[in-house]
Amino acid sequence: MTGGGWTFVVLRGNDGPVRQYSLSSRALRAGAWIAGGILMTILAFTFGIGLDGTGRVRAAVLEIKNRTLETELASFQERVEALETSLDRLAANDQQFRSIAGLEPIEPEVLQAGVGGPGLGSLEQSALWPVDSATSKVLFAASYDLDALERRTHLLAASLEEATDSVLAHRDLLESTPSILPTPGWVSSSYSRARMHPVHNRPLPHHGVDIAAPKGSPIYAAAKGRVTRSSWVVGYGLTVEIDHGYGYTTLYGHASKLLAQVGHEVRRGEVIAQVGSTGIATASHVHYEVRMNGVAEDPARYILPETLRY
C-alpha cells in the first residue's frame, strides 16, 4: 500500500512478466460496495425464487387436500341421505309395530319435534364462514342433518322399546288367558244360572261346562299358570285349580287321577289330570270353570267355537 492507495503485484509463472496495479482507497471502497450490492441482489433473487417455489408447492398440496375433502364431504352427504331413507322405512315399520302392540301411532307433530329444534347455532358463527362460505354452508347442512338423524333415532328407539314392552305384556296375557278345550269330548251340560241338577233334581246354578269323555282321557291346562289346588273338593271330587294371573283362574273337577301338584308351573296344553266321575257325577266327564276376579264366567267365551261339540 502506498500513500492513500493500494498497489497489487501480479506474477504469472517464474519467467512471466510482472504486472503492477495501483488503486486508491476511495476506488477500492467503491468497488467493494458495488460487489456487495451485486451479491445481495443475487442472494435476494435466489431467495425469492425459493420462496415462490415453496409457495407454489404448498398451494398445490392445499388444492389436493381441498379436492379430497370435497369428495369425502360429498360421499358423507350421500351416506346421510341413505340413513334418512332407512329411518323413513324404520318409522313406517314402527307405526305398524305400535299398532300391533295396541299403541297409538306417533303424532306427526311429535315426530317433527324430534327431528327439528335449536342447538346448532347460526351459519355465520362458523369459523369457516369468513374463509370459505360455500364449504361452510355444506358443512352446516351436514351438521344439521346429523343432529336431526340423532334426534329422530332416539325418538324411534324409545318408541320401539315401548312397543316391544307392550307386545311382551300382551304375549304374556295371551299365554295366561284360558283358550282351549280341557279335553276332547262333547259338551253335555252348558253354563247356566239355573239348570235342573241331574242328582239333586232341582234348579241350581251351573258355573261351568261339563265335557263328556272316556275315563282316563287327559285333562289339559287351558293356559299357563300355577297350580293352587290339587285335591278332593266336596261335590267336585278330585279337582285341580290353576291361577293364571291377570285375574283368571280355572277349575277342573271330577277327575279320576291328579297329576299336577300344588305350586307346579304349567303350560297351556300340559296334562294335569285324567277324566273321571268322582264327586257328585252321573258319568265320566270334566266339569270346567273359568273365573275372572273370582266371578264365574261362561267358559264357552274362552274356547274356540269350532272346538266345541254339543
LUMVO-917567 format. One line per field, with one value per residue (C-alpha): residue number from 0; residue in three letters; chain; x, y, z. Coordinates in steps of 0.5 Angstrom, whole numbers, plus 500, padded with zeros to 3 digits. Layout:
N
nr NUM/...
rest ala/...
kette A/...
x X/...
y Y/...
z Z/...
END
This chain:
310
nr 0/1/2/3/4/5/6/7/8/9/10/11/12/13/14/15/16/17/18/19/20/21/22/23/24/25/26/27/28/29/30/31/32/33/34/35/36/37/38/39/40/41/42/43/44/45/46/47/48/49/50/51/52/53/54/55/56/57/58/59/60/61/62/63/64/65/66/67/68/69/70/71/72/73/74/75/76/77/78/79/80/81/82/83/84/85/86/87/88/89/90/91/92/93/94/95/96/97/98/99/100/101/102/103/104/105/106/107/108/109/110/111/112/113/114/115/116/117/118/119/120/121/122/123/124/125/126/127/128/129/130/131/132/133/134/135/136/137/138/139/140/141/142/143/144/145/146/147/148/149/150/151/152/153/154/155/156/157/158/159/160/161/162/163/164/165/166/167/168/169/170/171/172/173/174/175/176/177/178/179/180/181/182/183/184/185/186/187/188/189/190/191/192/193/194/195/196/197/198/199/200/201/202/203/204/205/206/207/208/209/210/211/212/213/214/215/216/217/218/219/220/221/222/223/224/225/226/227/228/229/230/231/232/233/234/235/236/237/238/239/240/241/242/243/244/245/246/247/248/249/250/251/252/253/254/255/256/257/258/259/260/261/262/263/264/265/266/267/268/269/270/271/272/273/274/275/276/277/278/279/280/281/282/283/284/285/286/287/288/289/290/291/292/293/294/295/296/297/298/299/300/301/302/303/304/305/306/307/308/309
rest met/thr/gly/gly/gly/trp/thr/phe/val/val/leu/arg/gly/asn/asp/gly/pro/val/arg/gln/tyr/ser/leu/ser/ser/arg/ala/leu/arg/ala/gly/ala/trp/ile/ala/gly/gly/ile/leu/met/thr/ile/leu/ala/phe/thr/phe/gly/ile/gly/leu/asp/gly/thr/gly/arg/val/arg/ala/ala/val/leu/glu/ile/lys/asn/arg/thr/leu/glu/thr/glu/leu/ala/ser/phe/gln/glu/arg/val/glu/ala/leu/glu/thr/ser/leu/asp/arg/leu/ala/ala/asn/asp/gln/gln/phe/arg/ser/ile/ala/gly/leu/glu/pro/ile/glu/pro/glu/val/leu/gln/ala/gly/val/gly/gly/pro/gly/leu/gly/ser/leu/glu/gln/ser/ala/leu/trp/pro/val/asp/ser/ala/thr/ser/lys/val/leu/phe/ala/ala/ser/tyr/asp/leu/asp/ala/leu/glu/arg/arg/thr/his/leu/leu/ala/ala/ser/leu/glu/glu/ala/thr/asp/ser/val/leu/ala/his/arg/asp/leu/leu/glu/ser/thr/pro/ser/ile/leu/pro/thr/pro/gly/trp/val/ser/ser/ser/tyr/ser/arg/ala/arg/met/his/pro/val/his/asn/arg/pro/leu/pro/his/his/gly/val/asp/ile/ala/ala/pro/lys/gly/ser/pro/ile/tyr/ala/ala/ala/lys/gly/arg/val/thr/arg/ser/ser/trp/val/val/gly/tyr/gly/leu/thr/val/glu/ile/asp/his/gly/tyr/gly/tyr/thr/thr/leu/tyr/gly/his/ala/ser/lys/leu/leu/ala/gln/val/gly/his/glu/val/arg/arg/gly/glu/val/ile/ala/gln/val/gly/ser/thr/gly/ile/ala/thr/ala/ser/his/val/his/tyr/glu/val/arg/met/asn/gly/val/ala/glu/asp/pro/ala/arg/tyr/ile/leu/pro/glu/thr/leu/arg/tyr
kette A/A/A/A/A/A/A/A/A/A/A/A/A/A/A/A/A/A/A/A/A/A/A/A/A/A/A/A/A/A/A/A/A/A/A/A/A/A/A/A/A/A/A/A/A/A/A/A/A/A/A/A/A/A/A/A/A/A/A/A/A/A/A/A/A/A/A/A/A/A/A/A/A/A/A/A/A/A/A/A/A/A/A/A/A/A/A/A/A/A/A/A/A/A/A/A/A/A/A/A/A/A/A/A/A/A/A/A/A/A/A/A/A/A/A/A/A/A/A/A/A/A/A/A/A/A/A/A/A/A/A/A/A/A/A/A/A/A/A/A/A/A/A/A/A/A/A/A/A/A/A/A/A/A/A/A/A/A/A/A/A/A/A/A/A/A/A/A/A/A/A/A/A/A/A/A/A/A/A/A/A/A/A/A/A/A/A/A/A/A/A/A/A/A/A/A/A/A/A/A/A/A/A/A/A/A/A/A/A/A/A/A/A/A/A/A/A/A/A/A/A/A/A/A/A/A/A/A/A/A/A/A/A/A/A/A/A/A/A/A/A/A/A/A/A/A/A/A/A/A/A/A/A/A/A/A/A/A/A/A/A/A/A/A/A/A/A/A/A/A/A/A/A/A/A/A/A/A/A/A/A/A/A/A/A/A/A/A/A/A/A/A/A/A/A/A/A/A/A/A/A/A/A/A/A/A/A/A/A/A
x 500/503/500/493/492/494/499/498/503/501/506/505/510/517/519/513/512/511/505/503/496/495/488/486/483/477/476/477/472/467/469/467/460/459/461/457/451/451/452/446/442/444/442/435/433/435/431/425/426/426/420/416/417/416/409/407/408/404/399/399/398/393/389/390/387/381/379/380/376/370/370/370/364/360/361/359/352/350/351/347/341/342/341/335/332/333/330/324/323/324/319/314/315/315/308/306/309/306/299/300/302/296/299/297/302/307/303/307/308/312/316/318/319/324/327/328/330/335/342/346/348/348/352/355/358/362/370/370/365/370/375/370/363/361/364/362/354/356/359/353/348/351/352/344/342/347/343/336/338/341/334/330/334/333/325/324/329/324/318/320/322/315/312/317/315/307/308/311/306/300/304/304/297/295/299/295/288/284/283/283/278/281/279/277/270/262/259/254/252/253/254/247/245/239/239/236/241/241/243/239/233/232/235/242/247/252/258/262/261/261/265/264/270/272/275/283/283/288/286/290/291/287/293/300/299/301/297/294/290/290/286/279/274/266/262/267/271/279/280/285/285/290/292/294/295/291/285/284/283/281/278/278/273/271/278/280/287/291/298/300/302/301/306/307/308/304/304/298/296/300/297/295/290/285/278/274/267/269/265/257/257/253/258/265/266/270/267/271/270/273/273/275/277/273/267/265/264/262/268/265/267/274/274/275/268/270/273/266/262/255
y 500/507/513/513/508/500/497/490/486/480/475/470/464/464/467/471/479/482/487/492/495/501/503/509/507/511/507/500/502/504/497/493/497/495/488/487/490/485/480/482/482/475/473/476/474/467/467/470/464/459/462/463/455/453/457/454/447/449/452/445/441/445/445/437/437/441/437/431/434/436/429/426/431/429/422/424/427/421/417/422/421/414/414/418/414/408/412/413/406/404/410/406/400/403/405/398/395/400/398/391/393/396/403/410/412/417/424/428/434/430/426/433/436/430/432/440/444/449/448/448/456/460/459/466/463/458/459/457/462/468/464/459/461/455/450/453/452/445/443/447/443/436/438/440/433/429/433/431/424/423/426/422/416/417/418/412/408/410/408/401/400/402/398/392/392/392/386/382/384/382/376/374/376/372/366/367/367/361/359/351/346/342/335/332/331/333/339/335/341/348/354/357/361/356/349/343/339/331/329/334/334/342/348/350/355/351/355/352/347/339/336/328/324/317/315/316/321/327/334/340/346/352/357/357/359/356/350/353/346/339/335/333/338/337/336/337/330/330/337/342/349/354/361/364/371/378/375/369/362/356/349/342/337/330/327/320/322/328/329/336/338/345/350/347/352/349/351/351/344/341/335/336/330/325/325/321/321/323/327/328/326/321/319/320/328/334/340/346/353/360/365/373/376/371/371/365/367/362/358/358/365/362/357/357/356/350/346/346/340/339
z 500/498/501/501/496/495/490/487/484/480/478/472/473/474/468/466/467/473/473/478/479/484/487/491/498/495/489/493/497/492/488/495/495/488/489/496/492/487/492/496/489/487/494/494/488/489/496/492/487/493/497/490/489/496/496/489/492/499/494/490/496/499/493/493/500/499/493/497/503/498/495/502/504/498/500/507/505/501/507/511/505/506/513/512/508/512/518/514/513/520/522/518/521/528/526/524/530/535/532/533/540/542/542/539/533/534/532/526/530/536/530/527/534/535/528/529/534/536/538/532/532/526/520/520/527/524/524/517/514/513/510/505/505/500/504/511/508/506/513/517/513/514/522/522/518/523/529/526/525/532/535/530/532/540/539/534/539/545/541/539/546/549/543/545/552/550/546/551/556/551/550/557/558/552/554/561/558/558/551/549/551/557/554/547/548/548/552/556/560/559/563/567/572/574/571/573/577/575/582/587/582/583/579/581/578/574/574/568/563/563/558/557/555/557/564/564/558/559/562/559/563/559/560/563/571/577/581/587/589/587/592/594/594/596/590/585/587/585/583/580/580/577/578/571/573/571/575/571/575/572/576/573/577/577/576/576/578/579/576/577/584/588/586/580/574/568/561/556/554/559/562/569/571/568/567/572/575/583/587/585/578/574/569/567/565/566/570/567/570/569/574/573/579/583/579/575/567/561/559/552/552/553/548/540/538/532/538/542/540/543
END
